[in-house]
Amino acid sequence: MAQRKPFLLRVDPKVLDAVQKWANDDLRSLNGQIEFLLRRALKDAGREKKNKE
């Protein structure tokens, strides 16, 4: 598993509640949902790092 780097995130409570509900619907943890959304945003913006294989 890849290493994780913890950090503090300040977010509007309404946004957090909406993301938590979305995570519940997708059977993910809140942390997993946030990471999923960030990765998708990076991919959509063409900014994801390519893995060297």
PDB file of N, CA, C and O in Angstrom:
ATOM      1  N   MET A   1       0.837  -1.179   0.000  1.00  0.00           N
ATOM      2  CA  MET A   1       0.000   0.000   0.000  1.00  0.00           C
ATOM      3  C   MET A   1       0.886   1.248   0.000  1.00  0.00           C
ATOM      4  O   MET A   1       1.935   1.276   0.642  1.00  0.00           O
ATOM      5  N   ALA A   2       0.454   2.267  -0.720  1.00  0.00           N
ATOM      6  CA  ALA A   2       1.207   3.515  -0.790  1.00  0.00           C
ATOM      7  C   ALA A   2       1.208   4.204   0.574  1.00  0.00           C
ATOM      8  O   ALA A   2       0.269   4.069   1.357  1.00  0.00           O
ATOM      9  N   GLN A   3       2.270   4.933   0.833  1.00  0.00           N
ATOM     10  CA  GLN A   3       2.355   5.678   2.082  1.00  0.00           C
ATOM     11  C   GLN A   3       1.346   6.818   2.061  1.00  0.00           C
ATOM     12  O   GLN A   3       1.051   7.379   1.006  1.00  0.00           O
ATOM     13  N   ARG A   4       0.834   7.148   3.205  1.00  0.00           N
ATOM     14  CA  ARG A   4      -0.128   8.241   3.348  1.00  0.00           C
ATOM     15  C   ARG A   4       0.518   9.353   4.153  1.00  0.00           C
ATOM     16  O   ARG A   4       1.269   9.098   5.094  1.00  0.00           O
ATOM     17  N   LYS A   5       0.222  10.581   3.779  1.00  0.00           N
ATOM     18  CA  LYS A   5       0.745  11.743   4.493  1.00  0.00           C
ATOM     19  C   LYS A   5      -0.446  12.485   5.102  1.00  0.00           C
ATOM     20  O   LYS A   5      -1.260  13.041   4.366  1.00  0.00           O
ATOM     21  N   PRO A   6      -0.561  12.502   6.419  1.00  0.00           N
ATOM     22  CA  PRO A   6      -1.700  13.173   7.046  1.00  0.00           C
ATOM     23  C   PRO A   6      -1.580  14.698   6.949  1.00  0.00           C
ATOM     24  O   PRO A   6      -0.481  15.251   6.937  1.00  0.00           O
ATOM     25  N   PHE A   7      -2.732  15.354   6.881  1.00  0.00           N
ATOM     26  CA  PHE A   7      -2.761  16.815   6.899  1.00  0.00           C
ATOM     27  C   PHE A   7      -4.116  17.277   7.400  1.00  0.00           C
ATOM     28  O   PHE A   7      -5.098  16.537   7.339  1.00  0.00           O
ATOM     29  N   LEU A   8      -4.164  18.493   7.891  1.00  0.00           N
ATOM     30  CA  LEU A   8      -5.396  19.083   8.410  1.00  0.00           C
ATOM     31  C   LEU A   8      -6.156  19.734   7.257  1.00  0.00           C
ATOM     32  O   LEU A   8      -5.566  20.418   6.420  1.00  0.00           O
ATOM     33  N   LEU A   9      -7.454  19.516   7.223  1.00  0.00           N
ATOM     34  CA  LEU A   9      -8.291  20.108   6.190  1.00  0.00           C
ATOM     35  C   LEU A   9      -9.444  20.843   6.853  1.00  0.00           C
ATOM     36  O   LEU A   9     -10.238  20.242   7.577  1.00  0.00           O
ATOM     37  N   ARG A  10      -9.533  22.133   6.608  1.00  0.00           N
ATOM     38  CA  ARG A  10     -10.658  22.913   7.117  1.00  0.00           C
ATOM     39  C   ARG A  10     -11.691  22.993   6.004  1.00  0.00           C
ATOM     40  O   ARG A  10     -11.377  23.375   4.877  1.00  0.00           O
ATOM     41  N   VAL A  11     -12.920  22.631   6.328  1.00  0.00           N
ATOM     42  CA  VAL A  11     -13.963  22.599   5.301  1.00  0.00           C
ATOM     43  C   VAL A  11     -15.302  23.005   5.920  1.00  0.00           C
ATOM     44  O   VAL A  11     -15.564  22.750   7.095  1.00  0.00           O
ATOM     45  N   ASP A  12     -16.123  23.628   5.118  1.00  0.00           N
ATOM     46  CA  ASP A  12     -17.453  24.034   5.553  1.00  0.00           C
ATOM     47  C   ASP A  12     -18.239  22.798   6.012  1.00  0.00           C
ATOM     48  O   ASP A  12     -18.234  21.777   5.324  1.00  0.00           O
ATOM     49  N   PRO A  13     -18.903  22.877   7.150  1.00  0.00           N
ATOM     50  CA  PRO A  13     -19.643  21.712   7.661  1.00  0.00           C
ATOM     51  C   PRO A  13     -20.692  21.168   6.683  1.00  0.00           C
ATOM     52  O   PRO A  13     -20.909  19.958   6.629  1.00  0.00           O
ATOM     53  N   LYS A  14     -21.342  22.041   5.917  1.00  0.00           N
ATOM     54  CA  LYS A  14     -22.340  21.576   4.950  1.00  0.00           C
ATOM     55  C   LYS A  14     -21.688  20.774   3.831  1.00  0.00           C
ATOM     56  O   LYS A  14     -22.245  19.778   3.368  1.00  0.00           O
ATOM     57  N   VAL A  15     -20.516  21.205   3.403  1.00  0.00           N
ATOM     58  CA  VAL A  15     -19.776  20.472   2.369  1.00  0.00           C
ATOM     59  C   VAL A  15     -19.351  19.119   2.932  1.00  0.00           C
ATOM     60  O   VAL A  15     -19.487  18.095   2.262  1.00  0.00           O
ATOM     61  N   LEU A  16     -18.844  19.112   4.145  1.00  0.00           N
ATOM     62  CA  LEU A  16     -18.404  17.873   4.769  1.00  0.00           C
ATOM     63  C   LEU A  16     -19.561  16.888   4.926  1.00  0.00           C
ATOM     64  O   LEU A  16     -19.405  15.694   4.671  1.00  0.00           O
ATOM     65  N   ASP A  17     -20.717  17.390   5.345  1.00  0.00           N
ATOM     66  CA  ASP A  17     -21.893  16.527   5.480  1.00  0.00           C
ATOM     67  C   ASP A  17     -22.298  15.927   4.137  1.00  0.00           C
ATOM     68  O   ASP A  17     -22.636  14.746   4.059  1.00  0.00           O
ATOM     69  N   ALA A  18     -22.263  16.739   3.081  1.00  0.00           N
ATOM     70  CA  ALA A  18     -22.630  16.247   1.757  1.00  0.00           C
ATOM     71  C   ALA A  18     -21.649  15.189   1.267  1.00  0.00           C
ATOM     72  O   ALA A  18     -22.061  14.186   0.685  1.00  0.00           O
ATOM     73  N   VAL A  19     -20.358  15.401   1.498  1.00  0.00           N
ATOM     74  CA  VAL A  19     -19.352  14.419   1.084  1.00  0.00           C
ATOM     75  C   VAL A  19     -19.489  13.152   1.924  1.00  0.00           C
ATOM     76  O   VAL A  19     -19.304  12.052   1.404  1.00  0.00           O
ATOM     77  N   GLN A  20     -19.808  13.285   3.206  1.00  0.00           N
ATOM     78  CA  GLN A  20     -20.009  12.102   4.053  1.00  0.00           C
ATOM     79  C   GLN A  20     -21.191  11.271   3.551  1.00  0.00           C
ATOM     80  O   GLN A  20     -21.106  10.045   3.492  1.00  0.00           O
ATOM     81  N   LYS A  21     -22.280  11.927   3.193  1.00  0.00           N
ATOM     82  CA  LYS A  21     -23.444  11.200   2.665  1.00  0.00           C
ATOM     83  C   LYS A  21     -23.087  10.497   1.358  1.00  0.00           C
ATOM     84  O   LYS A  21     -23.495   9.358   1.133  1.00  0.00           O
ATOM     85  N   TRP A  22     -22.327  11.172   0.499  1.00  0.00           N
ATOM     86  CA  TRP A  22     -21.886  10.596  -0.765  1.00  0.00           C
ATOM     87  C   TRP A  22     -21.003   9.375  -0.500  1.00  0.00           C
ATOM     88  O   TRP A  22     -21.143   8.342  -1.155  1.00  0.00           O
ATOM     89  N   ALA A  23     -20.096   9.505   0.463  1.00  0.00           N
ATOM     90  CA  ALA A  23     -19.224   8.383   0.827  1.00  0.00           C
ATOM     91  C   ALA A  23     -20.052   7.203   1.321  1.00  0.00           C
ATOM     92  O   ALA A  23     -19.786   6.058   0.956  1.00  0.00           O
ATOM     93  N   ASN A  24     -21.039   7.476   2.136  1.00  0.00           N
ATOM     94  CA  ASN A  24     -21.911   6.408   2.627  1.00  0.00           C
ATOM     95  C   ASN A  24     -22.614   5.702   1.469  1.00  0.00           C
ATOM     96  O   ASN A  24     -22.703   4.475   1.446  1.00  0.00           O
ATOM     97  N   ASP A  25     -23.110   6.478   0.512  1.00  0.00           N
ATOM     98  CA  ASP A  25     -23.783   5.902  -0.661  1.00  0.00           C
ATOM     99  C   ASP A  25     -22.846   5.026  -1.474  1.00  0.00           C
ATOM    100  O   ASP A  25     -23.266   4.011  -2.031  1.00  0.00           O
ATOM    101  N   ASP A  26     -21.571   5.417  -1.546  1.00  0.00           N
ATOM    102  CA  ASP A  26     -20.570   4.677  -2.326  1.00  0.00           C
ATOM    103  C   ASP A  26     -19.824   3.629  -1.500  1.00  0.00           C
ATOM    104  O   ASP A  26     -18.875   3.010  -1.981  1.00  0.00           O
ATOM    105  N   LEU A  27     -20.262   3.437  -0.249  1.00  0.00           N
ATOM    106  CA  LEU A  27     -19.642   2.468   0.667  1.00  0.00           C
ATOM    107  C   LEU A  27     -18.145   2.726   0.845  1.00  0.00           C
ATOM    108  O   LEU A  27     -17.337   1.797   0.842  1.00  0.00           O
ATOM    109  N   ARG A  28     -17.789   4.011   0.999  1.00  0.00           N
ATOM    110  CA  ARG A  28     -16.406   4.409   1.252  1.00  0.00           C
ATOM    111  C   ARG A  28     -16.348   5.155   2.580  1.00  0.00           C
ATOM    112  O   ARG A  28     -17.360   5.643   3.083  1.00  0.00           O
ATOM    113  N   SER A  29     -15.155   5.232   3.131  1.00  0.00           N
ATOM    114  CA  SER A  29     -14.936   6.098   4.287  1.00  0.00           C
ATOM    115  C   SER A  29     -14.912   7.542   3.788  1.00  0.00           C
ATOM    116  O   SER A  29     -14.758   7.790   2.592  1.00  0.00           O
ATOM    117  N   LEU A  30     -15.062   8.474   4.695  1.00  0.00           N
ATOM    118  CA  LEU A  30     -14.980   9.886   4.318  1.00  0.00           C
ATOM    119  C   LEU A  30     -13.615  10.185   3.723  1.00  0.00           C
ATOM    120  O   LEU A  30     -13.515  10.857   2.696  1.00  0.00           O
ATOM    121  N   ASN A  31     -12.563   9.690   4.361  1.00  0.00           N
ATOM    122  CA  ASN A  31     -11.212   9.903   3.854  1.00  0.00           C
ATOM    123  C   ASN A  31     -11.057   9.300   2.453  1.00  0.00           C
ATOM    124  O   ASN A  31     -10.484   9.928   1.563  1.00  0.00           O
ATOM    125  N   GLY A  32     -11.566   8.088   2.266  1.00  0.00           N
ATOM    126  CA  GLY A  32     -11.489   7.428   0.971  1.00  0.00           C
ATOM    127  C   GLY A  32     -12.242   8.197  -0.100  1.00  0.00           C
ATOM    128  O   GLY A  32     -11.795   8.272  -1.244  1.00  0.00           O
ATOM    129  N   GLN A  33     -13.379   8.768   0.262  1.00  0.00           N
ATOM    130  CA  GLN A  33     -14.173   9.533  -0.704  1.00  0.00           C
ATOM    131  C   GLN A  33     -13.445  10.811  -1.109  1.00  0.00           C
ATOM    132  O   GLN A  33     -13.425  11.170  -2.286  1.00  0.00           O
ATOM    133  N   ILE A  34     -12.851  11.493  -0.139  1.00  0.00           N
ATOM    134  CA  ILE A  34     -12.109  12.714  -0.447  1.00  0.00           C
ATOM    135  C   ILE A  34     -10.938  12.394  -1.368  1.00  0.00           C
ATOM    136  O   ILE A  34     -10.694  13.114  -2.336  1.00  0.00           O
ATOM    137  N   GLU A  35     -10.216  11.320  -1.073  1.00  0.00           N
ATOM    138  CA  GLU A  35      -9.086  10.928  -1.930  1.00  0.00           C
ATOM    139  C   GLU A  35      -9.568  10.546  -3.329  1.00  0.00           C
ATOM    140  O   GLU A  35      -8.936  10.908  -4.321  1.00  0.00           O
ATOM    141  N   PHE A  36     -10.674   9.823  -3.415  1.00  0.00           N
ATOM    142  CA  PHE A  36     -11.260   9.454  -4.705  1.00  0.00           C
ATOM    143  C   PHE A  36     -11.597  10.706  -5.521  1.00  0.00           C
ATOM    144  O   PHE A  36     -11.286  10.779  -6.710  1.00  0.00           O
ATOM    145  N   LEU A  37     -12.225  11.676  -4.885  1.00  0.00           N
ATOM    146  CA  LEU A  37     -12.607  12.908  -5.578  1.00  0.00           C
ATOM    147  C   LEU A  37     -11.391  13.718  -6.023  1.00  0.00           C
ATOM    148  O   LEU A  37     -11.379  14.281  -7.117  1.00  0.00           O
ATOM    149  N   LEU A  38     -10.379  13.772  -5.177  1.00  0.00           N
ATOM    150  CA  LEU A  38      -9.154  14.490  -5.543  1.00  0.00           C
ATOM    151  C   LEU A  38      -8.458  13.818  -6.726  1.00  0.00           C
ATOM    152  O   LEU A  38      -8.002  14.494  -7.648  1.00  0.00           O
ATOM    153  N   ARG A  39      -8.378  12.481  -6.695  1.00  0.00           N
ATOM    154  CA  ARG A  39      -7.746  11.769  -7.807  1.00  0.00           C
ATOM    155  C   ARG A  39      -8.512  11.975  -9.111  1.00  0.00           C
ATOM    156  O   ARG A  39      -7.911  12.160 -10.170  1.00  0.00           O
ATOM    157  N   ARG A  40      -9.842  11.941  -9.029  1.00  0.00           N
ATOM    158  CA  ARG A  40     -10.670  12.146 -10.224  1.00  0.00           C
ATOM    159  C   ARG A  40     -10.487  13.561 -10.765  1.00  0.00           C
ATOM    160  O   ARG A  40     -10.395  13.757 -11.977  1.00  0.00           O
ATOM    161  N   ALA A  41     -10.434  14.546  -9.873  1.00  0.00           N
ATOM    162  CA  ALA A  41     -10.223  15.926 -10.298  1.00  0.00           C
ATOM    163  C   ALA A  41      -8.858  16.089 -10.967  1.00  0.00           C
ATOM    164  O   ALA A  41      -8.744  16.779 -11.979  1.00  0.00           O
ATOM    165  N   LEU A  42      -7.824  15.458 -10.409  1.00  0.00           N
ATOM    166  CA  LEU A  42      -6.488  15.521 -11.006  1.00  0.00           C
ATOM    167  C   LEU A  42      -6.488  14.893 -12.399  1.00  0.00           C
ATOM    168  O   LEU A  42      -5.901  15.440 -13.332  1.00  0.00           O
ATOM    169  N   LYS A  43      -7.145  13.746 -12.532  1.00  0.00           N
ATOM    170  CA  LYS A  43      -7.210  13.074 -13.830  1.00  0.00           C
ATOM    171  C   LYS A  43      -7.952  13.935 -14.851  1.00  0.00           C
ATOM    172  O   LYS A  43      -7.493  14.103 -15.981  1.00  0.00           O
ATOM    173  N   ASP A  44      -9.101  14.480 -14.444  1.00  0.00           N
ATOM    174  CA  ASP A  44      -9.899  15.315 -15.343  1.00  0.00           C
ATOM    175  C   ASP A  44      -9.142  16.563 -15.790  1.00  0.00           C
ATOM    176  O   ASP A  44      -9.341  17.047 -16.904  1.00  0.00           O
ATOM    177  N   ALA A  45      -8.277  17.081 -14.924  1.00  0.00           N
ATOM    178  CA  ALA A  45      -7.501  18.283 -15.235  1.00  0.00           C
ATOM    179  C   ALA A  45      -6.196  17.957 -15.949  1.00  0.00           C
ATOM    180  O   ALA A  45      -5.448  18.860 -16.324  1.00  0.00           O
ATOM    181  N   GLY A  46      -5.917  16.654 -16.141  1.00  0.00           N
ATOM    182  CA  GLY A  46      -4.672  16.254 -16.795  1.00  0.00           C
ATOM    183  C   GLY A  46      -3.448  16.499 -15.937  1.00  0.00           C
ATOM    184  O   GLY A  46      -2.362  16.757 -16.456  1.00  0.00           O
ATOM    185  N   ARG A  47      -3.617  16.421 -14.628  1.00  0.00           N
ATOM    186  CA  ARG A  47      -2.513  16.721 -13.718  1.00  0.00           C
ATOM    187  C   ARG A  47      -2.074  15.527 -12.880  1.00  0.00           C
ATOM    188  O   ARG A  47      -1.275  15.686 -11.957  1.00  0.00           O
ATOM    189  N   GLU A  48      -2.584  14.330 -13.185  1.00  0.00           N
ATOM    190  CA  GLU A  48      -2.188  13.164 -12.400  1.00  0.00           C
ATOM    191  C   GLU A  48      -0.785  12.731 -12.772  1.00  0.00           C
ATOM    192  O   GLU A  48      -0.363  12.854 -13.921  1.00  0.00           O
ATOM    193  N   LYS A  49      -0.065  12.219 -11.774  1.00  0.00           N
ATOM    194  CA  LYS A  49       1.286  11.707 -12.035  1.00  0.00           C
ATOM    195  C   LYS A  49       1.171  10.344 -12.685  1.00  0.00           C
ATOM    196  O   LYS A  49       0.344   9.529 -12.276  1.00  0.00           O
ATOM    197  N   LYS A  50       1.968  10.091 -13.668  1.00  0.00           N
ATOM    198  CA  LYS A  50       1.993   8.795 -14.327  1.00  0.00           C
ATOM    199  C   LYS A  50       2.895   7.858 -13.549  1.00  0.00           C
ATOM    200  O   LYS A  50       4.014   8.234 -13.198  1.00  0.00           O
ATOM    201  N   ASN A  51       2.437   6.654 -13.272  1.00  0.00           N
ATOM    202  CA  ASN A  51       3.257   5.653 -12.593  1.00  0.00           C
ATOM    203  C   ASN A  51       4.223   5.023 -13.596  1.00  0.00           C
ATOM    204  O   ASN A  51       3.828   4.647 -14.700  1.00  0.00           O
ATOM    205  N   LYS A  52       5.484   4.912 -13.202  1.00  0.00           N
ATOM    206  CA  LYS A  52       6.484   4.268 -14.060  1.00  0.00           C
ATOM    207  C   LYS A  52       6.425   2.775 -13.807  1.00  0.00           C
ATOM    208  O   LYS A  52       6.600   2.328 -12.674  1.00  0.00           O
ATOM    209  N   GLU A  53       6.178   2.000 -14.853  1.00  0.00           N
ATOM    210  CA  GLU A  53       6.122   0.552 -14.706  1.00  0.00           C
ATOM    211  C   GLU A  53       7.097  -0.087 -15.639  1.00  0.00           C
ATOM    212  O   GLU A  53       7.207  -1.312 -15.672  1.00  0.00           O
TER     213      GLU A  53
END
